Amino acid sequence: MSLAKWSIENKVISWMFALLLLLAGIVSYFGLGQLEDPEFTLKKAMVVTVYPGASPQQVEEEVTFVIENAIQQLPYVDYVTSISSAGKS
């Protein structure tokens, strides 16, 4: 007996099997993982300090170097860049 002949003779069982496959497919679809496009964060931070009346050299020596050294000691920090200008770093 072939599958086609059996399916025609047992219509109710065939439809129930098809319905069961359809429901299993729908449940499986909604149960799929959502990591096809995983979230990732770009971790960046900006530290701005104001030192009114100080020259760029004073700002660099008294503020920028201290902050850079503290930040470089943190784990997972790849690089640090800084800009020192008159009264601000």
matplotlib code that plots the C-alpha trace (Angstrom):
import matplotlib.pyplot as plt

x = [0.0, 1.4, 1.4, -0.8, -3.5, -3.4, -3.8, -6.8, -8.4, -7.8, -8.6, -9.2, -5.9, -4.1, -5.7, -4.9, -1.2, -1.0, -2.6, -0.2, 2.8, 1.4, 1.0, 4.5, 6.0, 4.3, 5.4, 9.0, 9.0, 8.1, 10.6, 13.6, 16.4, 16.7, 20.4, 20.6, 21.5, 22.9, 23.0, 26.4, 27.4, 30.1, 31.5, 33.0, 33.3, 34.1, 35.5, 35.4, 37.0, 37.0, 40.0, 39.3, 42.3, 44.8, 47.2, 47.1, 50.3, 48.9, 45.7, 47.7, 50.0, 47.5, 44.3, 44.7, 47.7, 46.0, 42.7, 44.5, 46.5, 43.4, 41.5, 44.3, 44.4, 40.8, 40.3, 39.1, 40.3, 42.0, 43.2, 42.9, 43.2, 43.1, 43.1, 44.2, 43.4, 43.3, 41.0, 39.6, 40.6]
y = [0.0, 3.4, 6.4, 8.4, 5.6, 5.3, 9.1, 9.2, 6.3, 7.9, 11.5, 12.4, 11.0, 12.7, 16.1, 15.7, 14.9, 17.9, 20.1, 18.7, 19.5, 23.0, 23.7, 22.3, 24.6, 27.7, 26.8, 26.2, 29.4, 31.5, 29.5, 30.4, 32.3, 36.0, 36.1, 36.4, 40.1, 40.1, 43.4, 44.8, 48.0, 50.4, 51.3, 54.8, 57.5, 61.1, 63.0, 66.8, 68.9, 72.6, 74.4, 78.1, 80.4, 77.5, 77.3, 74.2, 72.9, 73.3, 71.5, 68.7, 68.3, 68.8, 67.3, 65.3, 63.1, 62.2, 61.2, 59.3, 57.3, 56.4, 55.4, 53.3, 51.2, 50.1, 46.6, 46.3, 49.8, 49.6, 53.1, 56.6, 59.8, 63.3, 67.0, 69.7, 73.3, 76.6, 76.0, 72.7, 69.1]
z = [0.0, -1.0, 1.2, -1.2, -1.3, 2.5, 2.9, 0.6, 2.4, 5.9, 5.3, 9.0, 10.1, 7.2, 8.0, 11.7, 10.9, 8.6, 11.3, 13.9, 11.6, 11.0, 14.7, 15.5, 12.8, 14.2, 17.7, 16.5, 14.5, 17.6, 19.7, 17.4, 18.9, 18.2, 18.0, 14.2, 14.7, 18.2, 20.2, 20.8, 22.5, 21.6, 24.9, 24.8, 27.4, 27.3, 30.3, 30.1, 32.8, 33.2, 34.8, 34.4, 33.9, 33.4, 30.5, 28.3, 29.9, 33.4, 32.4, 30.9, 33.9, 36.7, 35.3, 32.0, 33.1, 36.4, 34.7, 31.9, 34.4, 36.4, 33.3, 31.8, 35.0, 34.4, 32.9, 29.3, 28.3, 24.9, 24.4, 25.8, 23.8, 25.2, 24.3, 26.6, 25.8, 27.8, 30.8, 29.5, 28.9]

ax = plt.figure().add_subplot(projection="3d")
ax.plot(x, y, z, "-o")
ax.set_aspect("equal")
plt.show()
